Structures are given as C-alpha cells and as structure tokens.
Amino acid sequence: EAAAPPGAASATTEAAADVADGVVSDEDGLTIATPWARTSPMDTTYGAVYLELTSADGDALVGASVSADVAGTVEIHETVAADGESSETTMAMGGEGSDTTETTMAGMGAMTMQPIESLELPAGETVALEPGGYHIMLIDLVAPLETGEEIEVTLTFENAGERTVTVPVQDDAP
C-alpha cells in the first residue's frame, strides 16, 4: 500500500488515497470502489452486493445483472423504515397513530427493503451501497454465497453504459 509522504496529506490527497485503495473500475468519470457481497446463510435464496459509486458528471445506476448460474433475479434495493416514511408503496400500510408507530419503529430500527427503478449519482459525490442502505439484491440464488468466492456483477448506468466488476464474497465489509 502506498502512503502519502508525511506532511503531504490534504483533504484531496486523503480522499484520493481512500478511493485508490478499493477502486476496481475508473473510466470515463465513473469510479466503482470496494465491491463485496455478504456471505449468505445456507437456508436463504437471497444475497446482497455492496460498493461505492462516484460519477464525475452525474449519472444513475439503472440496473444490475449476474450470470444465471449465480441468481435468477437482480434488483437495486433501498432499505427504508418499516412504517414506510420513505415509500408510497408501504405508506398505505400506516394507519391511525402512525406518528407514534413511526417514532417507535424508527427507535427500534424496524426496516424493510424495496426495489427502486434507479439510483441517482450526483456529480462528484460518492454514493455508498452498504448494509442498511442501498444495495444490489440477488434473488433466487442458485447456491449460497460462500466466503472466498467471487462473482461477476454487471452494473448498468444511464450514461456510462455497462461495467462488469468482480465482487469478492466475504463475511464483513472491506
């Protein structure tokens, strides 16, 4: 690992060093960094892929895919409060006293996942897909994701087109 010379670290240098450590793709102003997939329990058919995306000019992640020998379906998901405060779809499930439920559920951390059409990547900002937030959901896994394996994930962007990255399967975030 290369370290910045003593006294040379500025906010820009530190940010560049942070990105350089886990960058797997950096072309045409789109950077993909620190991809990983969580090891899945043997009794589940779901998996999740996490990574960091930065678009110099602004873009949107509009899709993702994997080989049919990995999973049947791939969706971009977001994790939201189970009371639906971020979702029109689940908001109807609220009811009388939803303000109380909202506070209680948020305090207890009750969360749910839902698919989204696309994930906006504001120009110059890093958008993290991470546990408890946005992620790529693998549905109908052919086999559990096991530590040490790698899967190929193709990400589709509105402007940048397709990028395929190798994603290591591990127990915890890098």
N, C-alpha and C positions, 0 to 999 in steps of 0.2 A: 504494500500500500504506500502510495506517495503522500508525504505530508508537506504542507506549506512550510517554507522556511520560517524560522522564528521571526516575529515582528511583521511578517508579510500578510497575515490574515486580516482581511477586511470582511464586511458583510458579503460582498460579492464573491470573494475568494472562498469563504466558508460555504456559501450556497453552491458554488461550482464544485467544491470538493464533496459535499453531501450528494449531489446528483451524480458525479462521476463514479462514486463507489458502486452504485447499483444500476447504472444505465445499461440497458440491453438493446436499445434502438434509439438512434438520434439522427434523423434525417428530415430534410425539408421543414425544419422548425418544429417538429413533433418529437418529444422525448418520452420514452417509456422506461420506467425505472422500477427496481425492486419487486419484480413479479414473484408471487408464490401462491401455492394452493395449499389449503389446510388438509392434513391427513384426515380421511373420513372414517368414522366408525364402521365396522363390518356390517352392521344391520341397517345401514341407510343407503338410499339411492341418490343422495344429493351431495354436492361438493361446492366449494367456493374458491374463486380466484381473486387475488388482490394485487394491486400495483399502483404506481403513481404515474399520472399523465400530465405533461406540460406542453401546451401549444403556444408557440411564439406569437402567432397571428390570430388565435382563437379558432376553435373547431368544435366538433361534437362527436362523442362516441355513439354510434348509431346501431352497432351490432357486434356480436362475437360468435365464434363457432369453434368447434373441436371436431376431430375425427369421429366417425360413427362408432369406432371401437372404444371410445372414451365415454361419451354420453349421448343420449338421444336428443336432448334439447339444451340450448344455452340461452340465457336471458340476462339482461342488465337489470339489477335489482337495487332498490334502496331500502334501508331499514328505517321504519317510522314508528312513532309512538302507537301502541295498540289501540288507543282511543281514536286514531285517525286524524289527528290535528293537521297532518301534512297531506292527507289524502281524501279526495272527494269520494273515492270508492268505499272507504271504510267509515267515512264521516257519518253516513246514514245509520251506522250501527250504534252511534252515540244515542243518547236519549235524554230524558229528564235528568237533571243533575249531572250532566256531562262535565260541567266545570269542576265539580268535586271529583268525579272519576278521573278527569284529565290530570289534576294535581296528584291524586293518589297513585295513578298508574305511572305517571312520569317519575314520581318519587320512588316507586318500586321498580322501575325500569322495565315495565312490560312493553315489549317491542314486537313488531311483525315485519315481514318482508313483502314487497310488492314489485312487480316488473315495471320498468319505465321504458318509454319509447327511445329516449336518447339522454345522454349526459353532457351538458354544456361544459366546454373547456374555455373559460375566459382567457383572453390573450395574456400570456406571461405568468399566469397563475398555475400552481401545481394543484391538481385535483387528486386526492388520495382515495383509492378504493381500498377500504380497510374493514376489519371486523366491526360490526355495529354501525356501518355506514353504507356507502355504495359498494357494490361488489358484482362480480360476474358469477351467476348461479349456474351450476352444472346439474341438470335434471336427468333422471333415469341413467345414472352411472352404470356402465357395463360391469365394472368391478370397483371395489373400494379404492380410493386414492391412498397409496402407501408411501410412507416416508422413504425418501431416496429416489423415487420415480421422478420422471419429467414428462410433462405433456406439452403438446404444441397447441397454442391458442391463437386464433386469427381474430384480430380486432379490426372492425370496420369503422372508418371515420368519414364524416360528411365531406370534408375537403381533402384530407390526406390519403384517402383510399384505404387499402388493406395493409396491415402489418402483422406478420406472424412472429410470435415470441415463444421461446422455450421457458416453461414455467416449472420450477422445482417444487416437489411436494414435500412439505415439512410440517412439524408439529406447531411451530411458533413463527411469528413474523421475523424477517431477517433483521 
